[in-house]
Amino acid sequence: MSAIRSALGNPWRKPRVLAGFTILYLLWSLAPVAIAVLFSFNAGRSRSAWQGFSWRWYWGDPVDSVWHDPTLRGALTQSLKLASLTMLIAVPLGVLFAIGLDRWRGRASGPANFLMLFSFVTPEIIMGVSLFLVFVKLLVFVHLGTTAQLLGLITFEMAYPVIIIRARLLSIGREYEEAAMDLGASPIRAVRMVLLPLLLPAIFASFMIVFADAIDDFVIVRYLSAGAPTETIPIRIYSTVRGAPTPALNALATLMLLSTLIAVGVGLIVYRMLTRGERREASSVRDFAAQI
């Protein structure tokens, strides 16, 4: 008993309990995903009884596979298209807004910051209903479908790059820009030649996060959908799962998961490459401080 008490009272002990809870949480979270991915390779039509390994539901089945079913293939194409366009539009706008908000000084800067982040703190279902009413009652020239879905996703996702870029701006400060302007660079040239290269890791991370979040959006995309041609993977899964779905649904979900993992993985690798010099510099400073 005394050994247990002394172990619990030692703040420098190895966090075995915390590590155990972490492992249990990861297993609990990943087990359903792993089972769903496993049954996407099931040879039979069952989604609960294993009947052998097969690529049938990806391209082998001439009717019901993801490759041959036009509704599943269309949902995959629509998801990738919306996520890619949202990423390419929302991130540059978010970078500009972040720089503008960071440089804005005055009484209106506080309310402007709040309005910029309003979509981030607003429940997504409220955003979906509000955007639906805007496009149906006010902006009637914007028809429901891909255009409305894209505008809705951009509105919702733009807060992510703003937060990421502003955090990066706070960490690097304004010293580099001021030094460039002291050497004769104009403010615009200082931003283009000095600030943007320093923001590259945060910009690339924003691209990947926006893509990963937009590809599996359900609420906004469903409210602004115009029927089967504009259904995405989450909408197709939701619509099909209430009937008698085949493992092709698991295959579709697996492809969406794979796209997200690739985006996040590429983003992590590139981010580490872009920040390698900063980590090396920080390590040198720590070594120097340790020697002192």
N, C-alpha and C positions, 0 to 999 in steps of 0.2 A: 504493500500500500504506500509506504514511504517512497519507494522507487517511482511509482506512478505519479505521486504528488510532486516529487522533485523534477521528474521529466516534464510535467505540465507547467511547472513554474519556471522552467528554463527558456528564456526568450530566444536563445540561439540554437535550439534543437531543430532538427530537420522537420519540415512541415508535413509529416506523413499523413495526418488526418486531412489536412487541406488537399494534399495530392490525391488521397483516396476519393474524396468528394468530387474533385475535378474529373477524375477518371470515370466515376459512376455517372456523372452528368453527361460527359461526352458519349459514353455508351448508350445512355438513355435517349440522347438526342439523335445519334447517328444510326441506331439500330433500325428504326422504321424506314429511314432512307435507304439503308443497305438492303433491306428486304424488298423494297419496291424496285430497286435497281436489279436485284437478283432475278425477280420474276419477270423482268423485261426480256430475259433470255430463256424463258420457259418454252419448251417445245409445244406444249398443249395450250388450250384456251383458258385453263384455270389460272386464277390469280391467288390461289391459296394452296394448291397441291403441286409439288414439283414433279414435272414429267420429262425431264431431260433438258440438256443445253441445246439452244438453237438461236440462229439469227433471224428466225421467221418473222418476228414482229418489227424488225427494222427494215428489211427489204425482201425477205424470203417469201412471205405470203403474197400472192399476186393480187389480192383484193384488200385485205385488212391491215397490211403493214404500213408503217409511217411513209415509206417511199411510194407506195402505190395508192394509198387512200388520199384523195385530193383534199378532204377536209383537214386531216392531220397535217399534211404537207403545207397546206395554206396557213394553218395556225402557226406552224414553225416559222414560215417565211414572214408572216406578219409580225411575230414577236421580234425576230432579228431585225426587221426593217425599222420598227418603231424604236427599239433600243438603240440602234446605231444612229438614226437621225436625231433622237433626243440627246444622245451623248455629244454629237457633233455640233449641235446648236446650243444646248443648255450650258455646256462648260465654257465656251468663249464668252457668252453673255455673263455667266457667273464670275469669270475672271475680271471683266470690265466693271461689273457692279462692285466686286470686292475692293478693287483698287480705288474706285470712286468713293465708296463709303469710308475707306480708310483715310482718304485725303480730305474728306469733307469735314469742315469745322463750322459750327454754328448751332443755333437753337434747334433747327430742323433736322440735324443729323441724328439725334436720338430717335425721334419718330420714324425717320427714314430707315434706320437700322431695324426697328421693330417691324415695319411693314415688309421689309425684305425677307425677314425670317418668319413672317406670319404663316406662310404656307407650310413651313417646317413643323410648327407647333400645332397647326390645325389638324384635327382628325381627318383622315383621308376620305372617309365617307361624306363628310361635309363638303370637302373640296370637290368630290365627284358630283354631288347633287347641285352645288352652286354652279359649277362649270356647265353642267347639263342645262340648267335654266338659262344661263347666259347665252349659250349657243342656240337654244330653242326660241327664247323670247326676245333677246336683244340683238345679238350678232347672227341674224337669220341667214346671212350670206355664207356663213361657215356651216356646212352641212355635217351632220353626224357621220362618223366614219374615220378614215385615216387622218384627215386634216385636223378634225376636232380632237382625236386621241393624241396626236402629236403636240398640239398646243396645250392640252391639259397636262401631259407628262412634262413638257418643258416648264410650265408654271410650277409644278410640284417639285421637280428635281433640281431646279436652279438654286435652291437654298443649299444643297450639299456642296457644290464648288465654292459658293460664297463663304461658308464656314471654314472649309479647308484652306482656301487661299488666304483668308484673313488671319488664320492661325499662323500660316507661314510668314505673312507680312509682319506680324508681331514678333516672330522669332528672329528675323533678319534685320529689322529696324530700317532706318532711312540713311544710315551712314554711307552705304555704297552709292546710292543715288547722289547724295550731296557731294561726295568725293568726285564723282563723274562730272557734275555740273561745275565744281570748282576748277576742273581741268578743261573746261570749255564746252562741254556737251550741253545741248539744249534739254529742257525737261522731257520732251518727247523722246529724244535720242537716248537719254539716260534710262527711261522706262524700257525702251526697246532693246538696248544693248546691254543693260546691267540688270534691271529688275526682272524682266521676263526670264532670262536664263536662270536666275536664282529661284524663280517660281516654278521651274520646269518639273521638279519632283512632285510638288503639290498639284500642278495642272494634270500631270499624267495620272496621279492617284485619283483625281476627280473624274477623269474619263472612265476609269475602270469601275469606280463606285457607282456612277450614274448608269453605266451600261448594266451592271449586275442588278441594280435596283429596278431599272425600267423594264428589264426583260421579263420579270415575274410579277409586274404590277397587275392587280386584278380589279380593284374598285373603280378607279378613274377610267381605265380602258373599257370596262364593261358598261358603265353609264354612258359613255360616248360612242359605243359601238353601233354599227348600222347593219347588224345581221351577220350571217355566216361568213361572208367574204372578209370581214374585219375582226373576226374572232382571233384571239391570241391563244397561246398554250394554256395559261391559267383558266381562261373562259371555257375552252374546249374540254379541259379536264373536269371543271365544275359541271358542265352540261352533260357530259358523258357518264360520269361516275354514278349518277342517279339511276341509270338504266342497267344494262348488262354489258359492262365494258370488257374488252379483251386485254391481254397484256400489251397490246399496242399502245394503250394509254400509259403504261409504265415506261415503255420505250420512249414515248414523246417527253415524259417528265425527265427521263434520264438524259436525253439530248439537251433539254433546257438546263439541267444541273451541270452537264459537261461544259456548256457554253459559259455559264457563270464561273465555274472553277478555272477555265482557261483564261477568262478575262482577269479574274483576281490574281491568278498565278503569274500571268505576264506583267500585270501591274506591279506586283511585289518584286519580281526580278528586275524590272527596269528601274523601279524606285530605289532599290539597293544599289544598282549601278550608278544612278545619278547622284546618290548621296554618299558614295564611297569615299570621296575626298573629305567630306565633312566628318565622317566617322573616323577616318584616319587622323584628321587634325584634332578631334576631341580626344582620341586615344593618346596622342602625343602630349597634349596638355595634361592629361591625367598622369602619365608617366613622369613628366617633369615635376608636377606637384608632389608626387610620391617621393621623388628623389630629394626634394627640398625638405 
